[in-house]
């Protein structure tokens, strides 16, 4: 089987590489000539563990190709996946111009049956617009070529995307014809041999499933952060509360960790888009609006702790940051809490020194030369007045605390991810502030 994937960003590259890994011939198409040239040289535009090796392996075997020529790519193809970006408009709705542009290109060039599958995260009703755009181009050509449209939302976690694709919890597919269903059953058969289910449904339900899933996970994060903030006020420990409620099988432990808010390319955008979709039908998603507001406020919790510790005077203070990406195992900084924290630190007059194992180059696109960058986590601590943990990278979990204490001007750590043990930090002589625990009474300053 030959398939085409339009869009060589995060979703497109992972999807293309994983399909080619099981023997399917894949052509990835992108309008960015520079990106395609780099991919053909083995230069990958994103960081995802295992992806670079997988792409190189399948390119060598001739199963994975990259081009800017969609007409050429469509020759003999049976399935085309639309995996282009759907950035949020100013009002929070998803911008579909790239999705519909792909649909129109398909209509201009297909000469045989094609199944067009939206892999991009798109709002309810998008598949109808895709079908209409494609049909309009066929009508201009007086062509009666048949095609189907389907929805196949992705559920990839950055940092674990390859495992998620090869060993999925479930595969959600929205179709409206038996032909489309049979094609996608065949395409996904290698991924279902171990019992992973393909859940077929109508297209509208598939489109809704993606937004509903991410919004549910975002809700869990904002909920536990609200409880964490209340724990600090009443004197409870969020780490104990989390274990207590997470042991209930109806709730579960996943996405129930207190911190400094969610970020990335999915949760913020998808929550906003679902709210906007509901508004279009005159329905007010009050819970999700609260989820979004809580998350916005949560990104400032750590900054406020730093300000309180230094009694509002951090002008000229040097703050060391460990971690800039929105989560470990990715260089993605879209909507990362670090963006808000750095902005507020700089506006308050602080000097910011930062280290991240992967995201330094990405950070430079956001911060330029307004902060100082380091290639070693301990270098950031030299002459720093405080350390703040913004991303829970594994290498931060067991540092040499004697070195940390020696290098800091003040032995104070602001832990935005609750990766250290509170009692151990106290015994080691640190002033230690985390999320969801009333640490003020245990520290020298408050």
C-alpha positions in Angstrom: 0.0 0.0 0.0 1.2 3.5 -0.8 0.1 6.5 1.3 0.8 10.2 1.3 1.1 12.4 4.4 0.8 16.1 3.8 2.6 18.1 6.6 6.0 17.2 7.9 5.7 18.6 11.4 5.4 16.6 14.6 2.4 14.5 13.7 3.2 14.0 10.1 6.8 12.9 10.7 5.9 10.4 13.4 2.9 9.1 11.4 5.0 8.7 8.3 8.0 7.1 10.0 5.8 4.6 12.0 3.8 3.5 8.9 7.0 3.0 6.9 8.4 1.0 9.8 5.8 -1.7 9.2 6.5 -1.9 5.5 4.1 0.7 4.0 5.4 3.0 1.3 5.1 6.6 2.6 5.6 9.9 0.9 5.7 13.0 3.1 4.8 16.2 1.4 5.5 19.7 2.7 5.5 23.2 1.0 8.6 24.2 2.9 11.4 23.4 0.4 14.1 24.0 3.1 12.5 21.5 5.5 12.2 18.9 2.7 15.8 19.4 1.7 17.0 19.0 5.3 14.8 15.8 5.8 16.4 14.3 2.7 19.7 15.0 4.3 18.6 13.4 7.5 18.2 16.6 9.4 15.0 16.4 11.6 13.2 19.6 12.5 11.9 18.3 15.8 13.2 16.4 18.8 11.5 13.1 19.5 13.3 10.1 21.0 14.0 7.4 18.4 12.5 9.4 15.5 15.8 10.3 13.7 17.0 6.7 13.6 13.6 5.4 12.4 13.5 8.0 9.6 17.0 7.2 8.5 16.4 3.5 8.5 13.2 3.6 6.4 14.7 6.2 4.0 17.6 3.8 3.4 15.1 1.0 2.6 13.2 3.2 0.2 9.9 3.1 2.2 10.0 6.8 3.3 10.3 9.7 0.9 10.1 13.5 1.2 8.9 15.9 -1.5 7.2 19.2 -2.2 5.4 17.8 -5.2 1.9 16.7 -4.1 0.8 15.8 -7.7 3.7 13.4 -8.0 3.2 12.0 -4.6 -0.5 11.2 -5.3 0.3 8.8 -8.2 -0.9 5.3 -7.2 -1.6 6.5 -3.6 -4.7 5.0 -1.9 -4.8 7.1 1.2 -3.7 10.7 2.0 -3.4 12.0 5.6 -3.8 15.7 6.2 -1.3 16.4 9.0 -0.8 20.2 8.7 -1.1 22.7 11.5 -4.3 24.1 12.8 -3.1 27.2 14.7 -5.5 29.1 16.9 -7.1 32.2 15.5 -7.2 35.3 17.8 -10.7 34.2 19.0 -9.4 30.7 20.0 -10.9 28.9 17.0 -8.8 26.5 14.9 -7.5 28.0 11.7 -8.4 25.5 8.9 -6.8 27.3 6.0 -3.9 24.8 5.6 -6.3 21.8 6.0 -8.6 23.1 3.3 -5.7 24.1 1.0 -4.6 20.4 1.1 -8.1 19.3 0.2 -8.1 21.7 -2.8 -4.8 20.4 -4.0 -6.1 16.9 -3.8 -9.1 17.9 -6.0 -6.8 19.4 -8.6 -4.6 16.3 -8.9 -6.3 13.0 -8.1 -7.2 10.8 -11.1 -8.2 7.6 -9.1 -10.1 6.9 -6.0 -8.5 8.4 -2.9 -9.3 8.3 0.8 -8.5 11.6 2.4 -8.0 11.4 6.2 -7.8 14.3 8.6 -5.1 13.5 11.1 -4.7 17.2 12.1 -6.7 18.2 15.2 -9.7 19.8 13.7 -13.1 21.0 15.1 -16.4 19.3 14.6 -17.6 19.7 11.0 -14.2 20.0 9.4 -14.6 16.8 7.3 -17.6 18.3 5.6 -15.6 21.3 4.7 -12.8 19.1 3.4 -15.2 17.1 1.3 -16.8 20.3 -0.1 -13.4 21.9 -1.0 -12.2 18.8 -2.7 -15.5 18.3 -4.7 -15.4 21.9 -5.8 -12.0 21.4 -7.4 -13.2 18.2 -9.1 -16.2 20.0 -10.4 -13.9 22.6 -12.0 -12.2 19.8 -13.9 -15.5 18.1 -14.8 -14.1 15.1 -13.1 -16.2 12.2 -11.6 -13.3 10.6 -9.6 -14.6 9.1 -6.4 -13.1 9.8 -3.0 -14.0 9.4 0.7 -13.2 11.6 3.6 -12.4 10.2 7.1 -11.3 11.4 10.5 -8.4 9.7 12.4 -7.3 12.0 15.3 -3.9 11.4 16.8 -3.3 10.8 20.4 0.5 11.1 20.6 2.3 12.2 23.7 5.4 14.2 22.9 8.4 12.4 24.2 6.7 9.0 23.8 5.1 9.4 20.4 6.7 6.4 18.7 5.5 4.0 21.4 2.1 5.6 21.3 1.8 5.0 17.6 3.3 1.5 17.5 1.5 0.4 20.6 -1.6 2.6 20.9 -4.2 2.4 23.7 -6.8 2.7 20.9 -7.2 4.0 17.3 -10.2 6.2 16.7 -11.5 6.3 13.2 -14.5 8.2 11.8 -15.9 7.0 8.5 -19.0 7.2 6.4 -18.4 4.4 3.9 -17.5 0.7 4.0 -14.7 1.3 1.5 -13.1 3.8 3.8 -13.5 1.5 6.8 -12.0 -1.5 5.0 -9.0 0.6 3.8 -8.2 1.9 7.3 -8.7 -1.6 8.8 -6.0 -2.9 6.4 -3.7 0.1 7.0 -3.8 -0.3 10.8 -3.8 -4.1 10.9 -0.1 -4.3 11.9 -0.8 -2.1 14.9 -3.7 -4.2 16.1 -2.2 -7.7 16.2 -1.6 -7.4 19.9 -5.2 -6.6 20.6 -5.1 -2.8 20.4 -8.6 -1.8 19.4 -9.7 0.3 16.3 -12.8 2.1 17.3 -14.9 3.0 14.3 -17.6 5.6 14.6 -19.2 8.4 12.6 -16.9 11.3 11.5 -18.4 13.9 13.7 -18.0 11.7 16.8 -14.3 11.1 15.9 -13.7 14.8 15.6 -15.3 15.4 18.9 -13.4 12.5 20.6 -10.0 14.2 20.1 -11.1 17.5 21.7 -13.0 15.8 24.5 -10.0 13.6 25.4 -7.5 16.4 25.7 -10.0 18.6 27.5 -10.6 15.9 30.0 -6.9 15.5 30.7 -6.5 19.3 31.0 -9.4 19.3 33.4 -7.6 16.8 35.6 -4.5 19.0 35.7 -6.3 22.2 36.5 -8.4 20.3 39.1 -5.4 19.0 41.0 -3.7 22.4 40.8 -6.8 24.0 42.4 -6.7 21.4 45.2 -3.0 22.0 45.6 -3.5 25.7 46.1 -6.2 25.0 48.7 -3.9 22.5 50.4 -1.3 25.3 50.9 -4.0 27.5 52.5 -5.4 24.9 54.9 -2.1 23.2 55.7 -2.6 19.9 53.8 0.0 18.1 51.7 -1.0 17.7 48.0 1.3 14.8 47.5 -0.6 12.8 50.1 -3.9 13.9 48.9 -3.0 12.9 45.3 -2.2 9.4 46.5 -5.4 9.2 48.4 -7.7 10.1 45.6 -5.6 8.6 42.8 -5.9 5.2 44.3 -9.6 5.3 43.5 -9.9 3.4 40.2 -12.6 5.8 39.0 -10.1 8.6 39.2 -6.6 7.1 38.7 -3.1 8.5 39.2 -2.4 9.8 35.6 -2.5 13.6 35.0 -3.0 14.1 38.8 0.2 15.8 39.6 0.3 19.3 41.0 2.6 21.7 39.2 2.8 25.0 37.4 0.2 24.3 34.7 -0.1 22.5 31.4 1.4 23.7 28.1 2.4 22.3 24.7 0.7 22.2 21.4 -2.4 20.3 22.3 -4.1 21.0 25.6 -4.2 24.9 25.5 -5.2 25.0 21.8 -7.8 22.2 22.0 -9.5 23.5 25.1 -9.8 26.9 23.5 -11.1 25.4 20.3 -13.7 23.3 22.0 -14.9 26.3 24.0 -15.2 28.2 20.7 -17.0 25.4 19.0 -19.6 25.4 21.8 -20.0 29.1 21.6 -20.8 28.7 17.9 -23.8 26.6 19.0 -24.8 29.0 21.8 -23.6 26.7 24.5 -21.4 27.8 27.3 -18.7 25.3 28.4 -18.4 26.7 31.9 -16.2 23.9 33.3 -13.6 24.2 30.5 -13.5 28.0 30.8 -12.6 27.5 34.4 -10.0 24.9 33.5 -8.4 27.4 31.2 -8.5 30.2 33.7 -7.0 28.0 36.5 -4.2 27.0 34.2 -3.4 30.6 33.3 -3.2 31.6 36.9 -1.2 28.5 37.8 1.7 29.5 35.6 2.3 32.4 38.0 2.3 30.4 41.2 6.0 29.8 41.3 6.8 33.4 40.3 4.7 34.6 43.2 6.5 32.3 45.6 9.8 33.8 44.5 8.5 37.3 44.9 7.2 36.5 48.4 10.4 34.9 49.5 12.4 38.0 48.5 9.7 40.3 49.9 8.9 41.7 46.5 12.5 42.9 45.9 14.0 40.8 43.1 15.4 43.6 41.0 19.0 42.7 40.4 18.6 39.2 41.8 19.8 36.3 39.7 17.4 33.4 39.3 18.6 30.1 37.9 16.1 28.0 35.9 16.3 24.2 35.3 14.0 23.3 32.5 12.3 25.4 29.8 10.3 22.9 27.7 6.7 22.3 28.7 7.5 18.8 29.7 10.5 16.3 29.6 11.6 14.5 26.4 10.7 17.3 24.1 12.0 20.7 23.0 8.5 22.0 22.6 8.0 25.3 24.4 4.5 26.2 23.0 2.5 27.6 25.9 5.2 26.4 28.3 4.9 27.8 31.9 8.5 29.0 31.5 7.3 31.6 29.0 5.2 33.3 31.6 7.7 32.8 34.5 10.6 34.3 32.5 8.5 37.2 31.3 7.5 38.1 34.8 11.0 37.7 36.2 12.5 40.0 33.6 9.7 42.6 34.1 10.5 42.5 37.8 14.2 43.3 37.1 15.7 39.8 37.7 18.6 38.3 35.8 17.6 34.9 34.4 20.1 32.1 33.8 18.7 28.9 32.2 19.5 25.3 31.4 17.5 22.7 29.5 18.9 19.5 28.1 17.1 19.9 24.7 15.2 23.1 24.4 17.9 25.8 24.5 17.8 26.5 20.8 14.1 26.7 20.9 14.3 29.0 23.9 16.4 31.4 22.0 13.6 31.9 19.5 11.4 33.0 22.4 13.8 34.9 24.6 16.6 36.0 22.3 19.4 37.5 24.4 17.2 38.6 27.3 18.4 35.7 29.4 21.6 33.8 29.8 21.9 30.2 28.5 24.1 27.4 29.8 25.1 23.9 28.7 25.5 22.6 32.2 22.9 22.7 34.9 25.4 23.6 37.6 26.8 26.5 35.7 23.5 28.3 36.0 23.9 28.2 39.8 27.1 30.2 40.0 26.3 33.5 41.8 22.6 32.8 41.5 20.2 33.9 44.4 17.7 31.0 43.8 17.0 27.9 41.8 13.7 27.2 40.2 12.7 23.9 38.7 10.3 24.3 35.7 10.5 21.0 33.9 10.9 17.6 35.6 13.8 16.3 33.4 15.2 13.0 34.9 18.7 14.5 35.3 17.3 17.1 37.7 15.8 14.5 40.1 19.1 13.5 41.8 21.5 16.4 41.6 24.5 16.8 43.9 22.8 19.0 46.5 26.2 19.8 48.2 27.3 21.4 45.0 24.0 23.1 44.5 24.2 24.6 48.0 27.8 25.7 47.6 27.1 27.5 44.3 23.9 29.3 45.2 24.2 32.6 47.0 21.2 31.6 49.0 20.3 27.9 49.6 16.7 28.2 48.3 14.9 26.1 45.7 11.5 26.7 44.2 10.3 23.3 42.9 7.5 23.8 40.3 7.2 20.0 39.7 7.4 18.6 43.2 10.4 16.3 42.3 12.2 16.6 45.7 11.4 15.2 49.1 10.3 18.0 51.4 11.9 16.6 54.6 15.2 15.7 52.8 15.5 19.3 51.5 14.9 20.7 55.0 17.5 18.4 56.5 20.0 19.4 53.8 19.7 23.0 54.8 17.6 24.4 52.0 14.7 26.8 52.0 12.4 24.7 49.9 9.1 25.7 48.2 7.0 23.4 46.2 3.4 23.3 44.9 0.5 22.3 47.2 2.3 22.1 50.5 2.4 24.8 53.2 6.2 25.1 53.3 6.2 28.6 54.6 6.3 27.6 58.3 9.2 25.3 57.7 11.5 27.9 56.0 13.5 30.8 57.2 11.7 33.4 55.1 8.1 33.6 53.9 
